Amino acid sequence: QVQLVESGGDLVQPGGSLRLSCAASGFTLNDYAIGWFRQAPGKEREGVSCITTSDGNTYYADSVKGRFTISRDNAKNTVFLQMNSLKIEDTGVYYCAAVYSGPLRPYTFVQAMCIGLSPDKFLELWGQGTLVTVSS
């Protein structure tokens, strides 16, 4: 079965840290870029971060730059999102999504998707989400 599963969400205080995981099953992440997105209560889904394949280029929304770090471990078929210095406004359901970025797709096309961090462009596969709550 082809799927992405997020984990690691929790309740934390402002200034705390969490490490989210996005694990793939039924396929390998080698030829896929992975994006992280979040949706706060009552708000639209927004892009958080993205990572490409072999070159490991990373992209971040302005709101999380310097605080979040995206990485991938191909051996574990997993992408991570390390979140530090968490703020109340970081609260939301966090999703990971995959977009094909193998040899059959121009790399510039994939880069544009990562840079834009648009949820509408990640059409291949989405996880079910994990809840992150930052509260005092």
Phi, psi and omega in degrees: 000130180273121180198162171242137181232120177270150176205166176107353179294149184196177173264123181224159177276156175306137183092350180280182183228152174217153175236113179267148178238145175232102185258132179261143174222148181085354177198168178254151183273003185304323183252027181228136167276147182237130177247148172252136180226162178215156178223114177279157179304126178077008182238165178283155177292137182229154178284145180244308184200163180208148177224136179274194187272248190296328180283343176067024178296139182237152182220146184221146170292149182303328184291343183240357180301134181087348181244325182253149177224125177259143180208166178223147176234097184296330178297326179264358180055043188220144172246141183242155172228105177274123183243116179244164179049049185296143179245161179303323181289355174279353181299137177160177174271126182259130181240149168247152181215150183245146173224134182297133181221031179281188184303334183280353180241130179302135183297325179298328177294317179292319177302317181299322178295316180293316180296317181288332181049044180268120179302330183291342182269347179266091190260344188289308188199137177234148172274181182271346176097156175223137187274129174244122179238119178251113185207150176279000000 
